Amino acid sequence: MVQTLALYEKKILSDEEFPIQLFRNRSRQKGPYFDLHWHEHIELHYVVSGHTTIKLEQDEILAHQGDLVVANSNILHEGFCDGTPMETLVAIFDMADFSRELADKNIIFQPLVPNDPEIIRIMKTVYDELLRQEIGGRLVCKGCLLQLVAYLVRHYAQEMLGQEDSLRRMKKLERLNIVYQYIERNYSSPISNRELADLIHVSEGRFSHLFKESAGMAPLQYINKVRLEKAANLLKRGDYTVAEVAAAVGFSDYNHFGRLFRRTFGCTPVKARKNSRII
């Protein structure tokens, strides 16, 4: 089943009157502030303040205040903060809950909508209502988001997928999620491209192409990314030495671990262990 796979995020929006997940994301720590995942829903990220990088499969999108990033359905996405304060307003919904007609068209929206005055007006209203939490606020938010979807359809629809193309995209994600799940379970051990390719019954060359197309990086880069994130969590706890952490997450070369860690988090593992707030 798809929902058992590691990066699939099951969305249950059971409120028929307000079938939207609406919340704020705030961060000032360098690194990911939401993890790599995918789902069938559309996910909108409006930058309220600061700037953020949102990765949509192989594309990294730098969005500033007033910009809107659209994670279309069945797309791997992940958000990063560079260490400066930022805030986004996030809305997640199933197009079918808004319009069956539009849902059947399988619309793919432009991934970055920069500084559109109409979108800024709509999202400011939604943001203010979310903060005030007054009676009738959810109704206002729903109305605004319906306006937003109609506006995006008219001005920022990139393409319309046929049913066959939509199924193909989902099938590719299902196959690769077997790989992501395997990495999540075995990151502390040596993992080869051949080993991963065998999981989905393709050649090593074909696997490398599919993986990079999906994740935006080579398999080894992704494996090291997972290892470094696990290492950062262990270092924050302070229960282990840096050498013990490096070995626990699968790095046999301590110096290589240190170089990658510093390149990723901007500090040495020793400093991160002493002060967990810097990562």
C-alpha positions as CSV (number, residue, x, y, z in Angstrom):
1,M,0.0,0.0,0.0
2,V,1.3,3.5,-0.8
3,Q,0.5,4.9,2.6
4,T,3.0,2.6,4.3
5,L,5.9,4.0,2.3
6,A,8.4,6.2,4.1
7,L,7.9,9.5,2.4
8,Y,4.2,9.3,1.7
9,E,2.2,11.6,4.0
10,K,-1.4,10.6,4.4
11,K,-3.6,13.6,4.6
12,I,-7.0,13.2,6.2
13,L,-9.1,16.3,5.8
14,S,-12.5,15.1,7.1
15,D,-14.2,18.4,7.8
16,E,-16.5,18.8,4.8
17,E,-17.1,22.5,5.7
18,F,-13.4,23.3,5.8
19,P,-11.4,20.6,3.9
20,I,-8.2,22.6,4.2
21,Q,-5.1,22.2,6.4
22,L,-4.0,25.7,7.2
23,F,-1.0,26.7,9.4
24,R,2.1,28.8,9.8
25,N,5.7,27.6,9.4
26,R,8.3,29.6,11.2
27,S,12.0,28.9,11.5
28,R,15.4,30.6,12.2
29,Q,17.5,27.5,12.4
30,K,19.6,26.4,9.4
31,G,18.4,23.2,7.7
32,P,15.1,21.6,6.7
33,Y,12.0,22.9,8.6
34,F,9.8,20.3,6.9
35,D,11.0,16.9,5.7
36,L,10.9,15.4,2.3
37,H,7.5,14.0,1.6
38,W,4.7,13.7,-1.0
39,H,0.9,13.2,-1.1
40,E,-2.0,13.5,-3.6
41,H,-2.9,17.0,-2.2
42,I,-1.8,20.4,-3.5
43,E,0.4,22.3,-1.0
44,L,0.8,26.1,-1.1
45,H,3.6,27.9,0.6
46,Y,3.1,31.7,0.8
47,V,6.2,33.6,2.2
48,V,5.0,36.0,4.9
49,S,8.4,37.2,5.8
50,G,12.1,36.5,5.1
51,H,12.9,33.9,2.4
52,T,13.0,30.2,2.0
53,T,14.2,27.5,-0.3
54,I,11.6,24.8,-1.2
55,K,12.8,21.8,-3.1
56,L,10.3,20.4,-5.6
57,E,11.8,17.1,-6.8
58,Q,15.1,18.2,-8.6
59,D,14.3,21.9,-8.6
60,E,15.3,24.2,-5.7
61,I,13.1,27.3,-5.6
62,L,14.2,30.4,-3.7
63,A,11.1,32.3,-2.6
64,H,11.0,35.7,-0.9
65,Q,8.3,37.7,1.0
66,G,5.2,37.9,-1.1
67,D,6.0,34.9,-3.3
68,L,3.9,31.7,-3.6
69,V,5.3,28.3,-4.1
70,V,3.0,25.5,-5.4
71,A,3.8,21.9,-4.6
72,N,1.6,20.1,-7.1
73,S,0.1,16.7,-6.2
74,N,2.4,13.7,-6.3
75,I,5.6,15.7,-6.1
76,L,8.4,15.2,-3.6
77,H,8.9,18.5,-1.6
78,E,11.0,19.7,1.2
79,G,11.6,23.2,2.8
80,F,14.9,24.7,4.0
81,C,15.8,27.7,6.1
82,D,19.3,29.3,5.7
83,G,19.5,30.4,9.3
84,T,17.7,33.8,9.0
85,P,14.1,34.2,10.4
86,M,11.4,33.2,8.0
87,E,7.7,32.5,8.1
88,T,5.3,30.9,5.6
89,L,1.6,30.4,5.5
90,V,0.8,26.9,4.3
91,A,-2.5,25.6,2.8
92,I,-3.0,22.0,1.9
93,F,-6.1,20.7,0.1
94,D,-7.5,18.3,-2.4
95,M,-8.7,20.0,-5.6
96,A,-11.7,17.6,-5.7
97,D,-13.0,19.2,-2.5
98,F,-13.1,22.5,-4.2
99,S,-14.2,21.6,-7.8
100,R,-14.7,18.2,-9.4
101,E,-14.5,19.8,-12.8
102,L,-11.0,21.2,-12.0
103,A,-9.9,18.0,-10.3
104,D,-10.7,16.0,-13.4
105,K,-8.4,18.3,-15.5
106,N,-5.3,17.3,-13.4
107,I,-4.0,20.8,-13.6
108,I,-0.3,21.4,-13.0
109,F,0.4,24.9,-11.6
110,Q,3.5,27.0,-12.2
111,P,5.7,26.2,-9.2
112,L,6.7,29.8,-8.3
113,V,4.4,32.7,-8.5
114,P,6.5,35.8,-7.6
115,N,5.0,38.8,-5.9
116,D,1.6,38.9,-7.5
117,P,-0.5,41.7,-6.0
118,E,-3.8,39.8,-6.1
119,I,-2.3,36.7,-4.4
120,I,-0.6,38.9,-1.8
121,R,-4.0,40.5,-1.1
122,I,-5.8,37.1,-0.8
123,M,-3.1,35.5,1.4
124,K,-2.9,38.6,3.7
125,T,-6.6,38.2,4.4
126,V,-6.2,34.5,5.1
127,Y,-3.2,35.2,7.4
128,D,-5.0,37.9,9.4
129,E,-8.1,35.7,9.8
130,L,-5.9,32.8,11.0
131,L,-4.3,35.0,13.6
132,R,-7.6,36.5,14.9
133,Q,-9.4,33.2,15.2
134,E,-12.8,35.1,15.2
135,I,-16.2,33.5,14.5
136,G,-16.7,33.2,10.8
137,G,-13.0,33.2,10.2
138,R,-12.8,29.8,8.6
139,L,-15.6,30.8,6.2
140,V,-13.6,33.8,5.1
141,C,-10.4,31.7,4.7
142,K,-12.3,29.1,2.6
143,G,-13.7,31.8,0.4
144,C,-10.3,33.4,-0.1
145,L,-8.7,30.1,-1.0
146,L,-11.5,29.4,-3.5
147,Q,-10.7,32.8,-5.0
148,L,-7.0,31.9,-5.0
149,V,-7.5,28.6,-6.8
150,A,-9.7,30.2,-9.5
151,Y,-7.0,32.9,-10.0
152,L,-4.2,30.3,-10.2
153,V,-6.2,28.3,-12.8
154,R,-6.8,31.4,-15.0
155,H,-3.3,32.8,-14.7
156,Y,-0.8,30.2,-13.6
157,A,-1.9,26.8,-15.0
158,Q,1.2,25.3,-16.6
159,E,-0.3,22.1,-18.1
160,M,-3.1,19.7,-17.8
161,L,-2.2,16.0,-17.4
162,G,-4.2,13.1,-18.8
163,Q,-5.2,10.3,-16.6
164,E,-2.4,8.1,-17.9
165,D,0.3,10.7,-17.2
166,S,-1.1,11.2,-13.6
167,L,-1.0,7.5,-13.0
168,R,2.5,7.3,-14.4
169,R,3.8,10.0,-12.0
170,M,2.2,8.2,-9.0
171,K,3.6,4.9,-10.1
172,K,7.2,6.3,-10.3
173,L,6.8,7.7,-6.8
174,E,5.6,4.4,-5.4
175,R,8.6,2.6,-6.8
176,L,11.1,5.1,-5.6
177,N,9.5,5.2,-2.1
178,I,10.6,1.6,-1.7
179,V,14.1,2.9,-2.1
180,Y,13.6,5.8,0.3
181,Q,12.2,3.5,2.9
182,Y,15.1,1.0,2.5
183,I,17.6,3.9,3.0
184,E,15.7,5.1,6.1
185,R,16.0,1.6,7.6
186,N,19.6,0.9,6.6
187,Y,21.4,4.2,6.5
188,S,23.9,3.0,9.2
189,S,25.2,0.2,6.9
190,P,27.0,0.5,3.6
191,I,24.5,0.9,0.7
192,S,25.4,0.6,-3.0
193,N,23.6,1.8,-6.1
194,R,23.4,-1.8,-7.3
195,E,21.6,-2.8,-4.1
196,L,19.1,0.0,-4.5
197,A,18.5,-0.7,-8.2
198,D,17.8,-4.3,-7.4
199,L,14.9,-3.2,-5.1
200,I,13.0,-1.9,-8.1
201,H,14.3,-4.3,-10.7
202,V,16.1,-1.8,-13.0
203,S,19.7,-1.4,-14.2
204,E,22.1,0.6,-12.1
205,G,22.2,3.3,-14.8
206,R,18.5,3.6,-15.1
207,F,18.1,3.7,-11.3
208,S,20.6,6.5,-11.0
209,H,18.7,8.5,-13.6
210,L,15.3,7.9,-12.0
211,F,16.6,8.8,-8.5
212,K,18.3,12.0,-9.5
213,E,15.2,13.0,-11.5
214,S,13.1,12.6,-8.4
215,A,15.4,13.7,-5.5
216,G,17.5,16.2,-7.4
217,M,20.7,14.5,-6.2
218,A,22.7,11.3,-6.7
219,P,21.8,8.4,-4.4
220,L,25.0,8.7,-2.4
221,Q,24.3,12.4,-1.8
222,Y,20.9,11.5,-0.5
223,I,22.2,8.7,1.7
224,N,24.7,11.1,3.2
225,K,22.0,13.7,3.7
226,V,20.0,11.2,5.7
227,R,23.0,10.2,7.8
228,L,23.9,13.8,8.5
229,E,20.4,14.6,9.7
230,K,20.4,11.6,12.0
231,A,23.9,12.7,13.3
232,A,22.6,16.2,14.0
233,N,19.8,14.7,16.1
234,L,22.2,12.5,18.1
235,L,24.6,15.4,18.7
236,K,21.8,17.6,20.0
237,R,21.1,14.9,22.7
238,G,24.8,15.0,23.8
239,D,24.8,11.4,24.9
240,Y,27.6,10.3,22.5
241,T,31.0,11.4,21.4
242,V,31.4,12.8,17.9
243,A,33.2,9.6,16.8
244,E,30.5,7.4,18.2
245,V,27.8,9.5,16.3
246,A,29.8,9.2,13.1
247,A,30.0,5.5,13.4
248,A,26.4,5.1,14.4
249,V,25.0,6.8,11.3
250,G,27.3,4.9,8.9
251,F,30.4,7.0,8.4
252,S,33.6,4.9,8.6
253,D,35.8,7.9,7.8
254,Y,35.6,10.4,10.8
255,N,37.3,13.2,8.8
256,H,35.0,12.8,5.9
257,F,32.0,13.0,8.3
258,G,33.4,16.2,9.8
259,R,33.9,17.9,6.3
260,L,30.4,17.0,5.2
261,F,28.8,18.0,8.5
262,R,30.5,21.4,8.4
263,R,29.5,21.9,4.7
264,T,25.9,21.1,5.5
265,F,25.3,22.8,8.9
266,G,28.0,25.5,8.9
267,C,29.7,24.3,12.0
268,T,31.9,21.4,13.2
269,P,30.2,18.4,14.9
270,V,32.1,19.2,18.1
271,K,30.6,22.7,18.2
272,A,27.2,21.3,17.4
273,R,27.5,18.8,20.3
274,K,28.4,21.6,22.7
275,N,25.7,24.0,21.5
276,S,22.6,22.2,20.1
277,R,20.9,25.5,19.2
278,I,23.3,26.2,16.3
279,I,21.9,23.3,14.2
